[in-house]
Each structure stands twice: as structure tokens, then as C-alpha cells.
Amino acid sequence: MRHKAESQPADLCIEVAARVEDIPEIERMAKGIIKVLKKSGGYESEVDDIWVYRIANCVFYLKKAECFLDAPSATEHTFSRVAEIQAKEQNMIEHAMEQLALSRKDRIEAKGETELKLKLRQAIEKMKQA
């Protein structure tokens, strides 16, 4: 199943192994993450959404895995497998958050450098004219 964020170009889709009925919940989670990123500034859907959707998918499946623990047929093996799956999902979330933070940090620093260079250039031009 494929789905995409509303903010993405139509040709850029995020692939997920999700059932059709799961997509709205994953989209809801992704939109929540995107809202936080937009508030903090520097959000670029083309770069950030791959990590946003990775996080949303992992969080969704992390929650899904817990339902197996409540099943009447749950065994010790079920508990150990769910714990293993949860650890892997959590590691993927951590990795995606690190990548998201790194790419945003680089863009924000580059933007800051560009703005500083522009201000310096303007100041130099003013000094030339004085």
C-alpha cells in the first residue's frame, strides 16, 4: 500500500507495508509530527517527510504490537517476540529522529550562514558608499 503526505508533490510517495484501514492513523501521526516541525521552523517536506513517515509508521506498529500481549493466547514466546519487535521499532524511531534532526540542523545552519554573509555583504557595500 502506498500513501503520501498532503504537503508532498504528487509523484513523491512514501511506501509502507500498511493495510488500507491503517493509513488514516499513520497520516494522523505524521501530521502531528509535521505540525511540531513547522512550529520549530525550517520544515521542508521533500527532505523531512521520509523521516516523518518512518517515525509515524514505527510508532503505529509499536502500538499495534502491544495488542498481542493482551490476547488470551499470549505465551512467554509472544512476550519475548513483542519485546524484540518493540526494541527494533524504538531503535528505528531513534535513528529516524536523529536523521531528521541532523538534516534540519544542517539546513538551519546553512541558512544562518547565508543570512550572515548577506548582512556582511550589505555592510561592506554601505562602507564602500560612505
N, CA, C and O of each residue as an XYZ file, in Angstrom:
520
protein
N       0.843     -1.166      0.000
C       0.000      0.000      0.000
C       0.894      1.238      0.000
O       1.920      1.255      0.681
N       0.531      2.247     -0.734
C       1.289      3.488     -0.798
C       0.411      4.625     -0.294
O      -0.800      4.639     -0.513
N       1.031      5.559      0.371
C       0.325      6.777      0.743
C       1.322      7.910      0.780
O       2.533      7.689      0.807
N       0.802      9.134      0.780
C       1.694     10.285      0.768
C       1.135     11.369      1.668
O      -0.057     11.414      1.974
N       2.032     12.231      2.074
C       1.614     13.379      2.882
C       0.954     14.388      1.956
O       1.304     14.483      0.780
N       0.013     15.130      2.481
C      -0.657     16.137      1.675
C       0.320     17.186      1.159
O       0.129     17.738      0.075
N       1.356     17.458      1.927
C       2.287     18.517      1.570
C       3.314     18.071      0.535
O       4.098     18.891      0.059
N       3.325     16.782      0.175
C       4.318     16.289     -0.761
C       3.832     16.445     -2.190
O       2.627     16.466     -2.438
N       4.768     16.554     -3.142
C       4.385     16.532     -4.537
C       3.715     15.202     -4.852
O       3.997     14.192     -4.208
N       2.828     15.202     -5.842
C       2.063     14.003     -6.161
C       2.944     12.826     -6.544
O       2.563     11.677     -6.325
N       4.120     13.091     -7.116
C       4.971     11.989     -7.565
C       5.875     11.434     -6.467
O       6.578     10.451     -6.698
N       5.874     12.038     -5.278
C       6.727     11.565     -4.194
C       5.857     10.857     -3.164
O       5.182     11.505     -2.364
N       5.875      9.524     -3.186
C       5.047      8.737     -2.269
C       5.944      8.001     -1.297
O       7.081      7.655     -1.619
N       5.429      7.767     -0.121
C       6.134      7.018      0.895
C       5.555      5.609      0.893
O       4.346      5.431      1.043
N       6.411      4.612      0.723
C       5.952      3.230      0.716
C       5.879      2.709      2.139
O       6.806      2.900      2.925
N       4.805      2.068      2.462
C       4.658      1.439      3.764
C       3.945      0.111      3.597
O       3.166     -0.077      2.663
N       4.214     -0.784      4.490
C       3.512     -2.059      4.495
C       2.318     -1.906      5.417
O       2.297     -2.474      6.508
N       1.335     -1.150      4.990
C       0.179     -0.867      5.830
C      -1.091     -1.351      5.140
O      -1.200     -1.367      3.914
N      -2.028     -1.735      5.963
C      -3.340     -2.057      5.422
C      -4.053     -0.741      5.177
O      -3.758      0.264      5.824
N      -4.981     -0.749      4.255
C      -5.702      0.462      3.889
C      -6.331      1.119      5.116
O      -6.313      2.344      5.236
N      -6.882      0.324      6.022
C      -7.540      0.903      7.200
C      -6.543      1.508      8.191
O      -6.944      2.265      9.076
N      -5.258      1.191      8.060
C      -4.240      1.749      8.952
C      -3.741      3.118      8.494
O      -3.236      3.894      9.305
N      -3.874      3.413      7.239
C      -3.302      4.637      6.672
C      -3.809      5.913      7.346
O      -2.993      6.791      7.628
N      -5.102      6.067      7.619
C      -5.530      7.314      8.281
C      -4.841      7.552      9.626
O      -4.506      8.690      9.955
N      -4.628      6.501     10.396
C      -3.961      6.654     11.695
C      -2.494      7.050     11.500
O      -1.983      7.902     12.228
N      -1.820      6.443     10.532
C      -0.424      6.794     10.241
C      -0.343      8.239      9.750
O       0.550      8.987     10.148
N      -1.276      8.624      8.888
C      -1.319     10.010      8.382
C      -1.545     10.988      9.537
O      -0.927     12.051      9.583
N      -2.436     10.626     10.473
C      -2.720     11.494     11.622
C      -1.455     11.703     12.448
O      -1.158     12.819     12.872
N      -0.713     10.617     12.672
C       0.528     10.720     13.433
C       1.542     11.580     12.697
O       2.203     12.425     13.300
N       1.664     11.365     11.397
C       2.619     12.139     10.592
C       2.268     13.628     10.620
O       3.152     14.476     10.746
N       0.983     13.940     10.504
C       0.564     15.346     10.531
C       0.901     15.996     11.878
O       1.257     17.173     11.931
N       0.787     15.227     12.956
C       1.152     15.750     14.278
C       2.633     16.083     14.349
O       3.019     17.118     14.892
N       3.467     15.196     13.793
C       4.916     15.441     13.780
C       5.230     16.644     12.903
O       6.038     17.496     13.272
N       4.585     16.712     11.735
C       4.805     17.832     10.803
C       4.414     19.156     11.462
O       5.092     20.167     11.274
N       3.336     19.154     12.224
C       2.894     20.374     12.918
C       3.982     20.866     13.869
O       4.258     22.064     13.933
N       4.593     19.950     14.601
C       5.676     20.314     15.526
C       6.862     20.870     14.741
O       7.450     21.876     15.139
N       7.217     20.225     13.632
C       8.351     20.682     12.820
C       8.089     22.065     12.236
O       8.983     22.911     12.212
N       6.869     22.295     11.767
C       6.541     23.609     11.203
C       6.634     24.697     12.271
O       7.096     25.804     11.995
N       6.195     24.381     13.491
C       6.275     25.351     14.587
C       7.711     25.726     14.890
O       8.014     26.887     15.165
N       8.604     24.729     14.838
C      10.007     24.999     15.176
C      10.755     25.633     14.020
O      11.873     26.114     14.203
N      10.165     25.645     12.836
C      10.762     26.302     11.676
C      11.695     25.403     10.894
O      12.231     24.432     11.427
N      11.883     25.731      9.638
C      12.805     25.003      8.786
C      12.257     23.709      8.215
O      13.030     22.886      7.724
N      10.933     23.500      8.262
C      10.346     22.269      7.740
C      10.363     22.285      6.217
O       9.914     23.248      5.594
N      10.879     21.223      5.626
C      10.871     21.043      4.171
C      10.364     19.640      3.882
O      11.051     18.655      4.152
N       9.158     19.554      3.333
C       8.516     18.254      3.146
C       9.346     17.308      2.285
O       9.380     16.105      2.544
N      10.009     17.835      1.273
C      10.783     16.982      0.367
C      11.890     16.230      1.086
O      12.234     15.112      0.702
N      12.442     16.826      2.112
C      13.552     16.228      2.846
C      13.066     15.560      4.137
O      13.517     14.467      4.479
N      12.169     16.204      4.834
C      11.767     15.754      6.165
C      10.751     14.615      6.165
O      10.753     13.789      7.077
N       9.886     14.560      5.156
C       8.771     13.607      5.214
C       9.192     12.145      5.195
O       8.482     11.302      5.744
N      10.309     11.822      4.588
C      10.756     10.428      4.620
C      10.981      9.987      6.056
O      10.633      8.864      6.422
N      11.561     10.862      6.875
C      11.818     10.538      8.282
C      10.546     10.670      9.105
O      10.329      9.892     10.034
N       9.712     11.634      8.782
C       8.432     11.811      9.486
C       7.593     10.546      9.340
O       7.045     10.044     10.321
N       7.493     10.036      8.120
C       6.673      8.844      7.893
C       7.326      7.589      8.459
O       6.628      6.661      8.866
N       8.622      7.552      8.490
C       9.288      6.416      9.132
C       8.933      6.400     10.617
O       8.625      5.347     11.175
N       8.978      7.568     11.253
C       8.627      7.669     12.677
C       7.163      7.306     12.891
O       6.842      6.522     13.784
N       6.267      7.874     12.075
C       4.837      7.599     12.224
C       4.539      6.112     12.059
O       3.760      5.546     12.826
N       5.155      5.478     11.062
C       4.945      4.039     10.845
C       5.434      3.233     12.039
O       4.745      2.328     12.510
N       6.619      3.563     12.524
C       7.178      2.812     13.656
C       6.339      2.983     14.911
O       6.106      2.013     15.633
N       5.886      4.189     15.180
C       5.048      4.426     16.356
C       3.740      3.646     16.217
O       3.266      3.038     17.177
N       3.165      3.669     15.021
C       1.921      2.944     14.782
C       2.111      1.448     15.056
O       1.309      0.834     15.760
N       3.174      0.867     14.496
C       3.385     -0.563     14.668
C       3.875     -0.918     16.071
O       3.681     -2.044     16.531
N       4.496      0.017     16.738
C       4.868     -0.184     18.137
C       3.597     -0.345     18.973
O       3.506     -1.233     19.821
N       2.612      0.533     18.718
C       1.336      0.428     19.414
C       0.602     -0.853     19.032
O       0.003     -1.509     19.884
N       0.649     -1.206     17.748
C      -0.026     -2.416     17.264
C       0.526     -3.670     17.933
O      -0.229     -4.592     18.243
N       1.825     -3.710     18.156
C       2.459     -4.904     18.727
C       1.944     -5.178     20.135
O       1.888     -6.333     20.557
N       1.570     -4.135     20.862
C       1.101     -4.297     22.232
C      -0.187     -5.104     22.332
O      -0.432     -5.758     23.346
N      -1.018     -5.063     21.280
C      -2.286     -5.791     21.343
C      -2.063     -7.302     21.438
O      -2.922     -8.024     21.944
N      -0.916     -7.781     20.956
C      -0.625     -9.213     21.042
C      -0.409     -9.651     22.484
O      -0.616    -10.817     22.821
N       0.006     -8.723     23.329
C       0.224     -9.052     24.732
C      -1.090     -9.285     25.475
O      -1.133    -10.023     26.459
N      -2.155     -8.651     24.996
C      -3.458     -8.776     25.643
C      -4.259     -9.975     25.155
O      -5.299    -10.301     25.727
N      -3.784    -10.633     24.105
C      -4.519    -11.770     23.545
C      -4.544    -12.927     24.543
O      -3.551    -13.186     25.222
N      -5.669    -13.616     24.630
C      -5.754    -14.755     25.549
C      -4.761    -15.872     25.201
O      -4.398    -16.677     26.058
N      -4.336    -15.910     23.957
C      -3.408    -16.960     23.527
C      -1.941    -16.560     23.705
O      -1.048    -17.293     23.279
N      -1.681    -15.406     24.329
C      -0.301    -14.931     24.508
C       0.487    -15.888     25.406
O       0.010    -16.345     26.445
N       1.699    -16.167     24.965
C       2.584    -17.057     25.721
C       3.860    -16.301     26.063
O       4.007    -15.125     25.732
N       4.784    -16.993     26.732
C       6.085    -16.383     27.009
C       6.794    -16.039     25.708
O       7.465    -15.013     25.607
N       6.639    -16.902     24.721
C       7.253    -16.646     23.411
C       6.676    -15.370     22.803
O       7.406    -14.576     22.211
N       5.354    -15.174     22.953
C       4.708    -13.957     22.451
C       5.336    -12.735     23.106
O       5.676    -11.765     22.430
N       5.486    -12.788     24.421
C       6.058    -11.656     25.151
C       7.484    -11.360     24.691
O       7.847    -10.197     24.515
N       8.291    -12.395     24.496
C       9.677    -12.166     24.078
C       9.732    -11.624     22.652
O      10.549    -10.750     22.361
N       8.885    -12.122     21.765
C       8.866    -11.621     20.385
C       8.394    -10.177     20.331
O       8.960     -9.357     19.608
N       7.344     -9.867     21.107
C       6.836     -8.493     21.128
C       7.901     -7.555     21.686
O       8.092     -6.459     21.160
N       8.592     -7.968     22.735
C       9.661     -7.143     23.312
C      10.764     -6.905     22.283
O      11.295     -5.798     22.185
N      11.107     -7.929     21.525
C      12.128     -7.802     20.479
C      11.670     -6.841     19.381
O      12.432     -5.983     18.936
N      10.428     -6.995     18.954
C       9.867     -6.108     17.924
C       9.834     -4.669     18.427
O      10.197     -3.745     17.700
N       9.398     -4.480     19.669
C       9.330     -3.133     20.227
C      10.716     -2.491     20.314
O      10.865     -1.298     20.050
N      11.709     -3.265     20.677
C      13.076     -2.733     20.748
C      13.550     -2.302     19.360
O      14.166     -1.247     19.211
N      13.266     -3.113     18.357
C      13.669     -2.770     16.989
C      12.937     -1.531     16.490
O      13.545     -0.648     15.884
N      11.634     -1.466     16.743
C      10.856     -0.294     16.327
C      11.375      0.962     17.025
O      11.502      2.014     16.399
N      11.673      0.854     18.316
C      12.185      2.003     19.063
C      13.538      2.457     18.502
O      13.795      3.656     18.398
N      14.389      1.510     18.146
C      15.677      1.862     17.528
C      15.478      2.566     16.197
O      16.195      3.516     15.885
N      14.509      2.109     15.407
C      14.235      2.761     14.124
C      13.699      4.174     14.343
O      14.029      5.087     13.585
N      12.877      4.358     15.372
C      12.370      5.701     15.691
C      13.527      6.617     16.080
O      13.613      7.751     15.610
N      14.407      6.124     16.935
C      15.564      6.920     17.368
C      16.440      7.305     16.179
O      16.880      8.449     16.071
N      16.689      6.348     15.292
C      17.514      6.615     14.107
C      16.847      7.665     13.218
O      17.506      8.596     12.754
N      15.552      7.519     12.982
C      14.829      8.474     12.137
C      14.829      9.860     12.766
O      14.978     10.855     12.058
N      14.663      9.944     14.088
C      14.695     11.252     14.759
C      16.073     11.887     14.640
O      16.180     13.096     14.433
N      17.128     11.088     14.768
C      18.493     11.615     14.625
C      18.708     12.144     13.212
O      19.258     13.231     13.035
N      18.281     11.390     12.211
C      18.452     11.816     10.826
C      17.655     13.077     10.531
O      18.128     13.977      9.836
N      16.450     13.133     11.063
C      15.609     14.311     10.887
C      16.260     15.528     11.534
O      16.305     16.607     10.943
N      16.759     15.348     12.741
C      17.418     16.448     13.454
C      18.679     16.897     12.720
O      18.928     18.096     12.596
N      19.471     15.949     12.235
C      20.710     16.298     11.529
C      20.433     17.079     10.253
O      21.077     18.096      9.995
N      19.486     16.616      9.458
C      19.222     17.309      8.199
C      18.658     18.696      8.449
O      18.988     19.638      7.729
N      17.814     18.833      9.459
C      17.259     20.149      9.792
C      18.358     21.065     10.323
O      18.407     22.246      9.979
N      19.243     20.519     11.167
C      20.346     21.307     11.727
C      21.228     21.851     10.605
O      21.591     23.027     10.610
N      21.569     20.994      9.645
C      22.406     21.423      8.519
C      21.727     22.524      7.720
O      22.374     23.499      7.340
N      20.423     22.380      7.459
C      19.707     23.396      6.676
C      19.627     24.711      7.435
O      19.813     25.782      6.856
N      19.347     24.629      8.740
C      19.220     25.850      9.548
C      20.569     26.553      9.658
O      20.638     27.779      9.571
N      21.651     25.776      9.852
C      22.988     26.375      9.929
C      23.360     27.003      8.597
O      23.906     28.106      8.566
N      23.071     26.314      7.491
C      23.389     26.853      6.170
C      22.611     28.134      5.919
O      23.141     29.092      5.357
N      21.341     28.146      6.340
C      20.524     29.348      6.170
C      21.110     30.484      7.001
O      21.175     31.623      6.539
N      21.539     30.180      8.227
C      22.151     31.188      9.090
C      23.426     31.735      8.487
O      23.674     32.939      8.542
N      24.249     30.850      7.904
C      25.486     31.288      7.247
C      25.172     32.193      6.069
O      25.820     33.222      5.882
N      24.187     31.815      5.280
C      23.809     32.606      4.112
C      23.320     33.981      4.538
O      23.694     34.993      3.945
N      22.479     34.013      5.571
C      21.979     35.296      6.064
C      23.115     36.160      6.602
O      23.131     37.370      6.374
N      24.059     35.557      7.309
C      25.206     36.294      7.841
C      26.047     36.860      6.691
O      26.442     38.025      6.726
N      26.319     36.042      5.678
C      27.098     36.515      4.528
C      26.388     37.661      3.827
O      27.030     38.628      3.415
N      25.083     37.566      3.688
C      24.313     38.629      3.051
C      24.408     39.916      3.864
O      24.606     40.987      3.290
N      24.271     39.835      5.173
C      24.365     41.013      6.037
C      25.759     41.629      5.962
O      25.904     42.851      5.913
N      26.797     40.766      5.953
C      28.164     41.271      5.832
C      28.368     41.965      4.491
O      28.977     43.032      4.419
N      27.862     41.357      3.445
C      27.990     41.939      2.114
C      27.301     43.304      2.058
O      27.837     44.256      1.490
N      26.105     43.389      2.655
C      25.387     44.665      2.690
C      26.162     45.710      3.481
O      26.235     46.870      3.075
N      26.738     45.304      4.605
C      27.531     46.230      5.422
C      28.741     46.705      4.662
O      29.088     47.885      4.720
N      29.387     45.809      3.952
C      30.579     46.176      3.158
C      30.178     47.145      2.065
O      30.883     48.122      1.810
N      29.047     46.885      1.411
C      28.579     47.795      0.360
C      28.300     49.176      0.934
O      28.627     50.183      0.306
N      27.701     49.238      2.115
C      27.426     50.517      2.768
C      28.730     51.242      3.072
O      28.829     52.456      2.894
N      29.745     50.482      3.539
C      31.043     51.092      3.857
C      31.695     51.616      2.588
O      32.361     52.651      2.622
N      31.518     50.923      1.473
C      32.097     51.371      0.205
C      31.477     52.703     -0.233
O      32.152     53.587     -0.761
N      30.185     52.809      0.005
C      29.468     54.006     -0.455
C      29.700     55.191      0.490
O      29.479     56.333      0.088
N      30.123     54.962      1.693
C      30.288     56.052      2.667
C      31.536     56.844      2.420
O      31.820     57.793      3.150
